[in-house]
């Protein structure tokens, strides 16, 4: 089995700035509470049906709350031939690193 590429928040941010696709696989309430501004939302449970809409020519950086669901997403994506990496520590690590977040409410929070 191939080793999953793990990224810290700073590495992920840099790759997104360079054109990587940031895929948030959390549930809708988590997404609404706080997310990276550039992220695209596809809950893990819907990934199988939505995979054809993802870019095949860019690295996909998957993120969830703590890194578990996004790791599952990366395994699914790499098994289908996508280049993908996991944001280790998820949005918790992203927020702790002080990286930008947006939310549907006034104040972003991570759940």
Biopython code that builds the backbone (N, CA, C, O; Angstrom):
import numpy as np
from Bio.PDB.StructureBuilder import StructureBuilder

atoms = [
    (1, "UNK", "N", (0.839, -1.193, 0.000)),
    (1, "UNK", "CA", (0.000, 0.000, 0.000)),
    (1, "UNK", "C", (0.880, 1.251, 0.000)),
    (1, "UNK", "O", (1.855, 1.324, 0.748)),
    (2, "UNK", "N", (0.546, 2.211, -0.818)),
    (2, "UNK", "CA", (1.317, 3.442, -0.898)),
    (2, "UNK", "C", (1.121, 4.286, 0.350)),
    (2, "UNK", "O", (0.036, 4.322, 0.929)),
    (3, "UNK", "N", (2.184, 4.961, 0.752)),
    (3, "UNK", "CA", (2.104, 5.838, 1.908)),
    (3, "UNK", "C", (1.332, 7.111, 1.538)),
    (3, "UNK", "O", (1.514, 7.667, 0.455)),
    (4, "UNK", "N", (0.480, 7.555, 2.445)),
    (4, "UNK", "CA", (-0.324, 8.757, 2.229)),
    (4, "UNK", "C", (0.538, 9.983, 2.518)),
    (4, "UNK", "O", (1.218, 10.048, 3.543)),
    (5, "UNK", "N", (0.503, 10.931, 1.627)),
    (5, "UNK", "CA", (1.230, 12.182, 1.829)),
    (5, "UNK", "C", (0.497, 13.018, 2.873)),
    (5, "UNK", "O", (-0.690, 13.310, 2.728)),
    (6, "UNK", "N", (1.214, 13.396, 3.922)),
    (6, "UNK", "CA", (0.659, 14.209, 5.005)),
    (6, "UNK", "C", (1.265, 15.607, 4.935)),
    (6, "UNK", "O", (2.469, 15.764, 4.733)),
    (7, "UNK", "N", (0.423, 16.611, 5.104)),
    (7, "UNK", "CA", (0.873, 18.008, 5.057)),
    (7, "UNK", "C", (0.542, 18.703, 6.364)),
    (7, "UNK", "O", (-0.509, 18.462, 6.958)),
    (8, "UNK", "N", (1.441, 19.565, 6.808)),
    (8, "UNK", "CA", (1.075, 20.422, 7.932)),
    (8, "UNK", "C", (0.337, 21.628, 7.356)),
    (8, "UNK", "O", (0.363, 21.833, 6.142)),
    (9, "UNK", "N", (-0.319, 22.429, 8.192)),
    (9, "UNK", "CA", (-1.123, 23.543, 7.670)),
    (9, "UNK", "C", (-0.337, 24.531, 6.819)),
    (9, "UNK", "O", (-0.859, 25.043, 5.828)),
    (10, "UNK", "N", (0.898, 24.805, 7.188)),
    (10, "UNK", "CA", (1.701, 25.758, 6.411)),
    (10, "UNK", "C", (2.018, 25.205, 5.025)),
    (10, "UNK", "O", (1.951, 25.929, 4.032)),
    (11, "UNK", "N", (2.363, 23.920, 4.962)),
    (11, "UNK", "CA", (2.606, 23.285, 3.664)),
    (11, "UNK", "C", (1.341, 23.298, 2.812)),
    (11, "UNK", "O", (1.389, 23.608, 1.621)),
    (12, "UNK", "N", (0.213, 22.961, 3.427)),
    (12, "UNK", "CA", (-1.055, 22.942, 2.702)),
    (12, "UNK", "C", (-1.383, 24.330, 2.160)),
    (12, "UNK", "O", (-1.754, 24.471, 0.995)),
    (13, "UNK", "N", (-1.249, 25.339, 2.992)),
    (13, "UNK", "CA", (-1.530, 26.727, 2.584)),
    (13, "UNK", "C", (-0.665, 27.112, 1.393)),
    (13, "UNK", "O", (-1.156, 27.697, 0.427)),
    (14, "UNK", "N", (0.611, 26.786, 1.459)),
    (14, "UNK", "CA", (1.534, 27.104, 0.368)),
    (14, "UNK", "C", (1.130, 26.401, -0.925)),
    (14, "UNK", "O", (1.156, 27.007, -1.996)),
    (15, "UNK", "N", (0.757, 25.125, -0.830)),
    (15, "UNK", "CA", (0.344, 24.378, -2.023)),
    (15, "UNK", "C", (-0.954, 24.924, -2.607)),
    (15, "UNK", "O", (-1.107, 24.982, -3.827)),
    (16, "UNK", "N", (-1.883, 25.321, -1.754)),
    (16, "UNK", "CA", (-3.131, 25.932, -2.238)),
    (16, "UNK", "C", (-2.818, 27.250, -2.939)),
    (16, "UNK", "O", (-3.388, 27.553, -3.987)),
    (17, "UNK", "N", (-1.916, 28.027, -2.360)),
    (17, "UNK", "CA", (-1.512, 29.285, -3.002)),
    (17, "UNK", "C", (-0.887, 29.046, -4.372)),
    (17, "UNK", "O", (-0.967, 29.899, -5.256)),
    (18, "UNK", "N", (-0.261, 27.878, -4.544)),
    (18, "UNK", "CA", (0.379, 27.520, -5.813)),
    (18, "UNK", "C", (-0.576, 26.815, -6.779)),
    (18, "UNK", "O", (-0.176, 26.457, -7.887)),
    (19, "UNK", "N", (-1.835, 26.612, -6.373)),
    (19, "UNK", "CA", (-2.813, 26.040, -7.295)),
    (19, "UNK", "C", (-3.429, 24.719, -6.888)),
    (19, "UNK", "O", (-4.270, 24.195, -7.619)),
    (20, "UNK", "N", (-3.046, 24.161, -5.755)),
    (20, "UNK", "CA", (-3.678, 22.917, -5.304)),
    (20, "UNK", "C", (-5.150, 23.174, -4.988)),
    (20, "UNK", "O", (-5.544, 24.297, -4.676)),
    (21, "UNK", "N", (-5.943, 22.130, -5.073)),
    (21, "UNK", "CA", (-7.386, 22.178, -4.831)),
    (21, "UNK", "C", (-7.641, 21.745, -3.399)),
    (21, "UNK", "O", (-7.287, 20.628, -3.023)),
    (22, "UNK", "N", (-8.247, 22.604, -2.593)),
    (22, "UNK", "CA", (-8.519, 22.307, -1.191)),
    (22, "UNK", "C", (-9.935, 21.755, -1.060)),
    (22, "UNK", "O", (-10.912, 22.454, -1.328)),
    (23, "UNK", "N", (-10.034, 20.492, -0.644)),
    (23, "UNK", "CA", (-11.300, 19.776, -0.551)),
    (23, "UNK", "C", (-11.657, 19.540, 0.906)),
    (23, "UNK", "O", (-10.951, 18.818, 1.610)),
    (24, "UNK", "N", (-12.748, 20.144, 1.365)),
    (24, "UNK", "CA", (-13.220, 19.977, 2.736)),
    (24, "UNK", "C", (-14.287, 18.894, 2.747)),
    (24, "UNK", "O", (-15.326, 19.030, 2.101)),
    (25, "UNK", "N", (-14.028, 17.809, 3.488)),
    (25, "UNK", "CA", (-14.937, 16.658, 3.475)),
    (25, "UNK", "C", (-15.787, 16.551, 4.748)),
    (25, "UNK", "O", (-16.351, 15.493, 5.029)),
    (26, "UNK", "N", (-15.879, 17.630, 5.509)),
    (26, "UNK", "CA", (-16.688, 17.622, 6.732)),
    (26, "UNK", "C", (-18.174, 17.724, 6.392)),
    (26, "UNK", "O", (-18.553, 17.934, 5.239)),
    (27, "UNK", "N", (-19.000, 17.570, 7.419)),
    (27, "UNK", "CA", (-20.448, 17.704, 7.257)),
    (27, "UNK", "C", (-20.818, 19.179, 7.102)),
    (27, "UNK", "O", (-20.011, 20.061, 7.397)),
    (28, "UNK", "N", (-22.026, 19.438, 6.645)),
    (28, "UNK", "CA", (-22.473, 20.794, 6.357)),
    (28, "UNK", "C", (-22.413, 21.749, 7.524)),
    (28, "UNK", "O", (-22.046, 22.910, 7.342)),
    (29, "UNK", "N", (-22.766, 21.296, 8.737)),
    (29, "UNK", "CA", (-22.719, 22.189, 9.896)),
    (29, "UNK", "C", (-21.286, 22.555, 10.261)),
    (29, "UNK", "O", (-21.020, 23.673, 10.701)),
    (30, "UNK", "N", (-20.370, 21.621, 10.079)),
    (30, "UNK", "CA", (-18.961, 21.910, 10.337)),
    (30, "UNK", "C", (-18.425, 22.916, 9.319)),
    (30, "UNK", "O", (-17.705, 23.849, 9.674)),
    (31, "UNK", "N", (-18.782, 22.718, 8.059)),
    (31, "UNK", "CA", (-18.388, 23.610, 6.971)),
    (31, "UNK", "C", (-18.881, 25.029, 7.237)),
    (31, "UNK", "O", (-18.131, 25.993, 7.092)),
    (32, "UNK", "N", (-20.146, 25.147, 7.628)),
    (32, "UNK", "CA", (-20.746, 26.459, 7.879)),
    (32, "UNK", "C", (-20.079, 27.164, 9.054)),
    (32, "UNK", "O", (-19.991, 28.392, 9.073)),
    (33, "UNK", "N", (-19.608, 26.393, 10.034)),
    (33, "UNK", "CA", (-19.035, 26.979, 11.250)),
    (33, "UNK", "C", (-17.668, 27.609, 11.021)),
    (33, "UNK", "O", (-17.328, 28.595, 11.675)),
    (34, "UNK", "N", (-16.882, 27.056, 10.106)),
    (34, "UNK", "CA", (-15.566, 27.630, 9.847)),
    (34, "UNK", "C", (-14.795, 26.799, 8.848)),
    (34, "UNK", "O", (-14.702, 25.578, 8.973)),
    (35, "UNK", "N", (-14.244, 27.472, 7.854)),
    (35, "UNK", "CA", (-13.547, 26.786, 6.768)),
    (35, "UNK", "C", (-12.474, 27.690, 6.173)),
    (35, "UNK", "O", (-12.470, 28.901, 6.394)),
    (36, "UNK", "N", (-11.579, 27.089, 5.426)),
    (36, "UNK", "CA", (-10.588, 27.855, 4.681)),
    (36, "UNK", "C", (-11.308, 28.534, 3.515)),
    (36, "UNK", "O", (-12.158, 27.918, 2.872)),
    (37, "UNK", "N", (-10.981, 29.784, 3.240)),
    (37, "UNK", "CA", (-11.714, 30.527, 2.201)),
    (37, "UNK", "C", (-11.721, 29.861, 0.827)),
    (37, "UNK", "O", (-12.711, 29.965, 0.104)),
    (38, "UNK", "N", (-10.645, 29.185, 0.454)),
    (38, "UNK", "CA", (-10.542, 28.609, -0.900)),
    (38, "UNK", "C", (-11.116, 27.212, -1.009)),
    (38, "UNK", "O", (-11.119, 26.633, -2.096)),
    (39, "UNK", "N", (-11.596, 26.662, 0.076)),
    (39, "UNK", "CA", (-11.995, 25.256, 0.062)),
    (39, "UNK", "C", (-13.306, 25.029, -0.681)),
    (39, "UNK", "O", (-14.163, 25.907, -0.772)),
    (40, "UNK", "N", (-13.422, 23.817, -1.203)),
    (40, "UNK", "CA", (-14.641, 23.341, -1.840)),
    (40, "UNK", "C", (-15.220, 22.251, -0.952)),
    (40, "UNK", "O", (-14.495, 21.377, -0.477)),
    (41, "UNK", "N", (-16.521, 22.308, -0.732)),
    (41, "UNK", "CA", (-17.163, 21.384, 0.203)),
    (41, "UNK", "C", (-17.789, 20.197, -0.523)),
    (41, "UNK", "O", (-18.664, 20.361, -1.373)),
    (42, "UNK", "N", (-17.324, 19.003, -0.172)),
    (42, "UNK", "CA", (-17.943, 17.749, -0.594)),
    (42, "UNK", "C", (-17.848, 16.820, 0.613)),
    (42, "UNK", "O", (-16.771, 16.294, 0.893)),
    (43, "UNK", "N", (-18.950, 16.606, 1.336)),
    (43, "UNK", "CA", (-18.891, 15.714, 2.500)),
    (43, "UNK", "C", (-18.362, 14.340, 2.107)),
    (43, "UNK", "O", (-18.598, 13.864, 0.997)),
    (44, "UNK", "N", (-17.644, 13.712, 3.031)),
    (44, "UNK", "CA", (-17.051, 12.411, 2.748)),
    (44, "UNK", "C", (-18.082, 11.421, 2.215)),
    (44, "UNK", "O", (-17.786, 10.662, 1.293)),
    (45, "UNK", "N", (-19.280, 11.420, 2.778)),
    (45, "UNK", "CA", (-20.315, 10.497, 2.330)),
    (45, "UNK", "C", (-20.772, 10.720, 0.899)),
    (45, "UNK", "O", (-21.343, 9.818, 0.286)),
    (46, "UNK", "N", (-20.531, 11.904, 0.360)),
    (46, "UNK", "CA", (-20.931, 12.221, -1.016)),
    (46, "UNK", "C", (-19.759, 12.167, -1.989)),
    (46, "UNK", "O", (-19.937, 12.387, -3.187)),
    (47, "UNK", "N", (-18.574, 11.877, -1.487)),
    (47, "UNK", "CA", (-17.375, 11.940, -2.331)),
    (47, "UNK", "C", (-17.440, 10.963, -3.499)),
    (47, "UNK", "O", (-17.095, 11.319, -4.625)),
    (48, "UNK", "N", (-17.869, 9.761, -3.243)),
    (48, "UNK", "CA", (-17.918, 8.749, -4.306)),
    (48, "UNK", "C", (-18.756, 9.240, -5.495)),
    (48, "UNK", "O", (-18.380, 9.027, -6.648)),
    (49, "UNK", "N", (-19.882, 9.890, -5.216)),
    (49, "UNK", "CA", (-20.759, 10.382, -6.279)),
    (49, "UNK", "C", (-20.275, 11.682, -6.903)),
    (49, "UNK", "O", (-20.725, 12.052, -7.987)),
    (50, "UNK", "N", (-19.370, 12.372, -6.237)),
    (50, "UNK", "CA", (-18.908, 13.687, -6.707)),
    (50, "UNK", "C", (-17.496, 13.664, -7.260)),
    (50, "UNK", "O", (-17.007, 14.686, -7.741)),
    (51, "UNK", "N", (-16.836, 12.530, -7.202)),
    (51, "UNK", "CA", (-15.420, 12.475, -7.566)),
    (51, "UNK", "C", (-15.169, 12.942, -9.000)),
    (51, "UNK", "O", (-14.116, 13.517, -9.278)),
    (52, "UNK", "N", (-16.089, 12.714, -9.892)),
    (52, "UNK", "CA", (-15.870, 13.112, -11.291)),
    (52, "UNK", "C", (-15.839, 14.631, -11.467)),
    (52, "UNK", "O", (-15.377, 15.121, -12.498)),
    (53, "UNK", "N", (-16.316, 15.369, -10.491)),
    (53, "UNK", "CA", (-16.292, 16.833, -10.593)),
    (53, "UNK", "C", (-14.990, 17.431, -10.062)),
    (53, "UNK", "O", (-14.797, 18.645, -10.130)),
    (54, "UNK", "N", (-14.105, 16.601, -9.539)),
    (54, "UNK", "CA", (-12.842, 17.099, -8.991)),
    (54, "UNK", "C", (-11.780, 17.199, -10.079)),
    (54, "UNK", "O", (-11.813, 16.447, -11.052)),
    (55, "UNK", "N", (-10.845, 18.119, -9.919)),
    (55, "UNK", "CA", (-9.810, 18.285, -10.951)),
    (55, "UNK", "C", (-8.846, 17.106, -10.983)),
    (55, "UNK", "O", (-8.409, 16.617, -9.941)),
    (56, "UNK", "N", (-8.524, 16.663, -12.176)),
    (56, "UNK", "CA", (-7.579, 15.553, -12.328)),
    (56, "UNK", "C", (-6.154, 16.057, -12.563)),
    (56, "UNK", "O", (-5.202, 15.277, -12.514)),
    (57, "UNK", "N", (-6.010, 17.342, -12.815)),
    (57, "UNK", "CA", (-4.706, 17.898, -13.169)),
    (57, "UNK", "C", (-4.075, 18.729, -12.057)),
    (57, "UNK", "O", (-3.109, 19.453, -12.298)),
    (58, "UNK", "N", (-4.612, 18.631, -10.840)),
    (58, "UNK", "CA", (-4.087, 19.396, -9.708)),
    (58, "UNK", "C", (-4.016, 18.501, -8.479)),
    (58, "UNK", "O", (-4.791, 17.555, -8.342)),
    (59, "UNK", "N", (-3.098, 18.803, -7.604)),
    (59, "UNK", "CA", (-3.056, 18.130, -6.319)),
    (59, "UNK", "C", (-4.322, 18.478, -5.542)),
    (59, "UNK", "O", (-4.725, 19.640, -5.502)),
    (60, "UNK", "N", (-4.948, 17.484, -4.928)),
    (60, "UNK", "CA", (-6.098, 17.704, -4.066)),
    (60, "UNK", "C", (-5.623, 17.565, -2.625)),
    (60, "UNK", "O", (-5.094, 16.525, -2.234)),
    (61, "UNK", "N", (-5.813, 18.618, -1.844)),
    (61, "UNK", "CA", (-5.496, 18.588, -0.423)),
    (61, "UNK", "C", (-6.817, 18.420, 0.313)),
    (61, "UNK", "O", (-7.677, 19.300, 0.269)),
    (62, "UNK", "N", (-6.976, 17.287, 0.989)),
    (62, "UNK", "CA", (-8.218, 17.001, 1.705)),
    (62, "UNK", "C", (-8.095, 17.434, 3.156)),
    (62, "UNK", "O", (-7.048, 17.276, 3.783)),
    (63, "UNK", "N", (-9.203, 17.991, 3.684)),
    (63, "UNK", "CA", (-9.228, 18.465, 5.068)),
    (63, "UNK", "C", (-10.559, 18.103, 5.711)),
    (63, "UNK", "O", (-11.601, 18.107, 5.056)),
    (64, "UNK", "N", (-10.510, 17.793, 6.995)),
    (64, "UNK", "CA", (-11.721, 17.588, 7.802)),
    (64, "UNK", "C", (-11.475, 18.294, 9.133)),
    (64, "UNK", "O", (-10.719, 19.265, 9.175)),
    (65, "UNK", "N", (-12.082, 17.842, 10.199)),
    (65, "UNK", "CA", (-11.889, 18.497, 11.490)),
    (65, "UNK", "C", (-10.521, 18.176, 12.086)),
    (65, "UNK", "O", (-9.806, 19.073, 12.534)),
    (66, "UNK", "N", (-10.162, 16.890, 12.088)),
    (66, "UNK", "CA", (-8.916, 16.513, 12.759)),
    (66, "UNK", "C", (-7.971, 15.665, 11.914)),
    (66, "UNK", "O", (-6.868, 15.350, 12.360)),
    (67, "UNK", "N", (-8.375, 15.294, 10.719)),
    (67, "UNK", "CA", (-7.500, 14.551, 9.818)),
    (67, "UNK", "C", (-7.918, 13.126, 9.530)),
    (67, "UNK", "O", (-7.325, 12.491, 8.659)),
    (68, "UNK", "N", (-8.911, 12.594, 10.221)),
    (68, "UNK", "CA", (-9.337, 11.207, 10.015)),
    (68, "UNK", "C", (-10.175, 10.997, 8.774)),
    (68, "UNK", "O", (-9.877, 10.126, 7.957)),
    (69, "UNK", "N", (-11.225, 11.793, 8.626)),
    (69, "UNK", "CA", (-12.090, 11.646, 7.446)),
    (69, "UNK", "C", (-11.351, 12.051, 6.176)),
    (69, "UNK", "O", (-11.536, 11.443, 5.122)),
    (70, "UNK", "N", (-10.521, 13.068, 6.281)),
    (70, "UNK", "CA", (-9.771, 13.490, 5.098)),
    (70, "UNK", "C", (-8.767, 12.415, 4.684)),
    (70, "UNK", "O", (-8.479, 12.264, 3.497)),
    (71, "UNK", "N", (-8.239, 11.676, 5.644)),
    (71, "UNK", "CA", (-7.356, 10.554, 5.318)),
    (71, "UNK", "C", (-8.130, 9.501, 4.525)),
    (71, "UNK", "O", (-7.608, 8.951, 3.554)),
    (72, "UNK", "N", (-9.357, 9.219, 4.927)),
    (72, "UNK", "CA", (-10.208, 8.287, 4.169)),
    (72, "UNK", "C", (-10.444, 8.811, 2.762)),
    (72, "UNK", "O", (-10.413, 8.048, 1.797)),
    (73, "UNK", "N", (-10.681, 10.114, 2.644)),
    (73, "UNK", "CA", (-10.911, 10.724, 1.330)),
    (73, "UNK", "C", (-9.677, 10.578, 0.447)),
    (73, "UNK", "O", (-9.793, 10.255, -0.735)),
    (74, "UNK", "N", (-8.511, 10.813, 1.007)),
    (74, "UNK", "CA", (-7.264, 10.692, 0.239)),
    (74, "UNK", "C", (-7.084, 9.253, -0.239)),
    (74, "UNK", "O", (-6.671, 9.024, -1.375)),
    (75, "UNK", "N", (-7.386, 8.299, 0.611)),
    (75, "UNK", "CA", (-7.286, 6.892, 0.192)),
    (75, "UNK", "C", (-8.229, 6.603, -0.980)),
    (75, "UNK", "O", (-7.842, 5.938, -1.941)),
    (76, "UNK", "N", (-9.468, 7.106, -0.898)),
    (76, "UNK", "CA", (-10.416, 6.914, -2.005)),
    (76, "UNK", "C", (-9.900, 7.560, -3.283)),
    (76, "UNK", "O", (-9.938, 6.959, -4.357)),
    (77, "UNK", "N", (-9.419, 8.786, -3.153)),
    (77, "UNK", "CA", (-8.977, 9.536, -4.331)),
    (77, "UNK", "C", (-7.747, 8.910, -4.976)),
    (77, "UNK", "O", (-7.700, 8.761, -6.197)),
    (78, "UNK", "N", (-6.751, 8.543, -4.174)),
    (78, "UNK", "CA", (-5.541, 7.957, -4.759)),
    (78, "UNK", "C", (-5.838, 6.603, -5.391)),
    (78, "UNK", "O", (-5.212, 6.234, -6.385)),
    (79, "UNK", "N", (-6.785, 5.861, -4.825)),
    (79, "UNK", "CA", (-7.175, 4.575, -5.417)),
    (79, "UNK", "C", (-7.797, 4.769, -6.797)),
    (79, "UNK", "O", (-7.791, 3.855, -7.621)),
    (80, "UNK", "N", (-8.336, 5.967, -7.043)),
    (80, "UNK", "CA", (-8.946, 6.261, -8.341)),
    (80, "UNK", "C", (-8.013, 7.051, -9.251)),
    (80, "UNK", "O", (-8.434, 7.541, -10.299)),
    (81, "UNK", "N", (-6.759, 7.174, -8.857)),
    (81, "UNK", "CA", (-5.765, 7.799, -9.720)),
    (81, "UNK", "C", (-5.535, 9.283, -9.503)),
    (81, "UNK", "O", (-4.759, 9.889, -10.243)),
    (82, "UNK", "N", (-6.172, 9.885, -8.528)),
    (82, "UNK", "CA", (-5.960, 11.303, -8.234)),
    (82, "UNK", "C", (-4.699, 11.480, -7.408)),
    (82, "UNK", "O", (-4.324, 10.600, -6.633)),
    (83, "UNK", "N", (-4.050, 12.615, -7.576)),
    (83, "UNK", "CA", (-2.946, 12.990, -6.703)),
    (83, "UNK", "C", (-3.563, 13.728, -5.523)),
    (83, "UNK", "O", (-4.166, 14.787, -5.697)),
    (84, "UNK", "N", (-3.415, 13.175, -4.324)),
    (84, "UNK", "CA", (-4.069, 13.756, -3.159)),
    (84, "UNK", "C", (-3.174, 13.666, -1.933)),
    (84, "UNK", "O", (-2.324, 12.783, -1.825)),
    (85, "UNK", "N", (-3.386, 14.603, -1.009)),
    (85, "UNK", "CA", (-2.647, 14.648, 0.246)),
    (85, "UNK", "C", (-3.599, 15.016, 1.368)),
    (85, "UNK", "O", (-4.629, 15.651, 1.141)),
    (86, "UNK", "N", (-3.250, 14.617, 2.571)),
    (86, "UNK", "CA", (-4.066, 14.861, 3.749)),
    (86, "UNK", "C", (-3.508, 16.024, 4.555)),
    (86, "UNK", "O", (-2.303, 16.104, 4.795)),
    (87, "UNK", "N", (-4.399, 16.931, 4.975)),
    (87, "UNK", "CA", (-3.988, 17.990, 5.888)),
    (87, "UNK", "C", (-4.024, 17.406, 7.295)),
    (87, "UNK", "O", (-5.087, 17.285, 7.904)),
    (88, "UNK", "N", (-2.861, 17.050, 7.794)),
    (88, "UNK", "CA", (-2.744, 16.412, 9.099)),
    (88, "UNK", "C", (-3.200, 17.371, 10.196)),
    (88, "UNK", "O", (-2.742, 18.512, 10.268)),
    (89, "UNK", "N", (-4.093, 16.902, 11.035)),
    (89, "UNK", "CA", (-4.638, 17.748, 12.099)),
    (89, "UNK", "C", (-5.860, 18.528, 11.681)),
    (89, "UNK", "O", (-6.506, 19.156, 12.519)),
    (90, "UNK", "N", (-6.195, 18.503, 10.398)),
    (90, "UNK", "CA", (-7.420, 19.111, 9.886)),
    (90, "UNK", "C", (-7.577, 20.594, 10.171)),
    (90, "UNK", "O", (-6.600, 21.326, 10.332)),
    (91, "UNK", "N", (-8.838, 21.017, 10.229)),
    (91, "UNK", "CA", (-9.135, 22.435, 10.456)),
    (91, "UNK", "C", (-8.719, 22.885, 11.853)),
    (91, "UNK", "O", (-8.489, 24.073, 12.078)),
    (92, "UNK", "N", (-8.622, 21.953, 12.783)),
    (92, "UNK", "CA", (-8.107, 22.319, 14.113)),
    (92, "UNK", "C", (-6.678, 22.825, 13.984)),
    (92, "UNK", "O", (-6.328, 23.855, 14.560)),
    (93, "UNK", "N", (-5.853, 22.108, 13.232)),
    (93, "UNK", "CA", (-4.458, 22.520, 13.028)),
    (93, "UNK", "C", (-4.395, 23.802, 12.204)),
    (93, "UNK", "O", (-3.581, 24.681, 12.485)),
    (94, "UNK", "N", (-5.254, 23.914, 11.184)),
    (94, "UNK", "CA", (-5.314, 25.110, 10.344)),
    (94, "UNK", "C", (-5.587, 26.345, 11.210)),
    (94, "UNK", "O", (-4.886, 27.353, 11.113)),
    (95, "UNK", "N", (-6.617, 26.249, 12.058)),
    (95, "UNK", "CA", (-6.984, 27.372, 12.931)),
    (95, "UNK", "C", (-5.867, 27.667, 13.930)),
    (95, "UNK", "O", (-5.550, 28.830, 14.179)),
    (96, "UNK", "N", (-5.270, 26.620, 14.504)),
    (96, "UNK", "CA", (-4.191, 26.808, 15.477)),
    (96, "UNK", "C", (-2.980, 27.491, 14.857)),
    (96, "UNK", "O", (-2.236, 28.191, 15.543)),
    (97, "UNK", "N", (-2.783, 27.284, 13.550)),
    (97, "UNK", "CA", (-1.671, 27.920, 12.840)),
    (97, "UNK", "C", (-1.984, 29.378, 12.483)),
    (97, "UNK", "O", (-1.137, 30.085, 11.937)),
    (98, "UNK", "N", (-3.200, 29.817, 12.793)),
    (98, "UNK", "CA", (-3.578, 31.205, 12.518)),
    (98, "UNK", "C", (-3.875, 31.489, 11.060)),
    (98, "UNK", "O", (-3.824, 32.641, 10.629)),
    (99, "UNK", "N", (-4.183, 30.455, 10.299)),
    (99, "UNK", "CA", (-4.481, 30.638, 8.875)),
    (99, "UNK", "C", (-5.907, 31.150, 8.698)),
    (99, "UNK", "O", (-6.750, 30.940, 9.571)),
    (100, "UNK", "N", (-6.190, 31.821, 7.575)),
    (100, "UNK", "CA", (-7.493, 32.460, 7.382)),
    (100, "UNK", "C", (-8.655, 31.472, 7.389)),
    (100, "UNK", "O", (-8.555, 30.347, 6.899)),
    (101, "UNK", "N", (-9.756, 31.940, 7.963)),
    (101, "UNK", "CA", (-10.990, 31.167, 7.993)),
    (101, "UNK", "C", (-12.164, 32.087, 7.742)),
    (101, "UNK", "O", (-12.125, 33.274, 8.063)),
    (102, "UNK", "N", (-13.205, 31.522, 7.166)),
    (102, "UNK", "CA", (-14.476, 32.216, 6.980)),
    (102, "UNK", "C", (-15.570, 31.304, 7.517)),
    (102, "UNK", "O", (-15.359, 30.105, 7.701)),
    (103, "UNK", "N", (-16.747, 31.886, 7.766)),
    (103, "UNK", "CA", (-17.871, 31.106, 8.274)),
    (103, "UNK", "C", (-19.165, 31.741, 7.814)),
    (103, "UNK", "O", (-19.179, 32.883, 7.355)),
    (104, "UNK", "N", (-20.256, 30.993, 7.940)),
    (104, "UNK", "CA", (-21.564, 31.537, 7.624)),
    (104, "UNK", "C", (-22.029, 32.496, 8.716)),
    (104, "UNK", "O", (-22.850, 33.375, 8.454)),
    (105, "UNK", "N", (-21.515, 32.339, 9.938)),
    (105, "UNK", "CA", (-21.829, 33.242, 11.047)),
    (105, "UNK", "C", (-20.775, 34.352, 11.103)),
    (105, "UNK", "O", (-19.849, 34.369, 10.292)),
    (106, "UNK", "N", (-20.911, 35.258, 12.040)),
    (106, "UNK", "CA", (-19.971, 36.362, 12.164)),
    (106, "UNK", "C", (-18.573, 35.901, 12.545)),
    (106, "UNK", "O", (-17.589, 36.417, 12.015)),
    (107, "UNK", "N", (-18.470, 34.945, 13.448)),
    (107, "UNK", "CA", (-17.187, 34.475, 13.926)),
    (107, "UNK", "C", (-16.940, 33.034, 13.525)),
    (107, "UNK", "O", (-17.712, 32.153, 13.904)),
    (108, "UNK", "N", (-15.879, 32.768, 12.763)),
    (108, "UNK", "CA", (-15.563, 31.377, 12.442)),
    (108, "UNK", "C", (-15.200, 30.592, 13.695)),
    (108, "UNK", "O", (-14.523, 31.101, 14.588)),
    (109, "UNK", "N", (-15.655, 29.362, 13.748)),
    (109, "UNK", "CA", (-15.230, 28.447, 14.791)),
    (109, "UNK", "C", (-15.077, 27.080, 14.164)),
    (109, "UNK", "O", (-15.621, 26.826, 13.089)),
    (110, "UNK", "N", (-14.357, 26.210, 14.809)),
    (110, "UNK", "CA", (-14.124, 24.877, 14.268)),
    (110, "UNK", "C", (-14.862, 23.887, 15.154)),
    (110, "UNK", "O", (-14.718, 23.905, 16.376)),
    (111, "UNK", "N", (-15.665, 23.011, 14.519)),
    (111, "UNK", "CA", (-16.343, 21.973, 15.301)),
    (111, "UNK", "C", (-15.921, 20.614, 14.812)),
    (111, "UNK", "O", (-16.377, 19.599, 15.338)),
]
sb = StructureBuilder()
sb.init_structure("model")
sb.init_model(0)
sb.init_chain("A")
sb.init_seg("    ")
for serial, (resi, resn, name, xyz) in enumerate(atoms, 1):
    if name == "N":
        sb.init_residue(resn, " ", resi, " ")
    sb.init_atom(name, np.array(xyz, "f"), 0.0, 1.0, " ", f" {name:<3s}", serial, name[0])
structure = sb.get_structure()
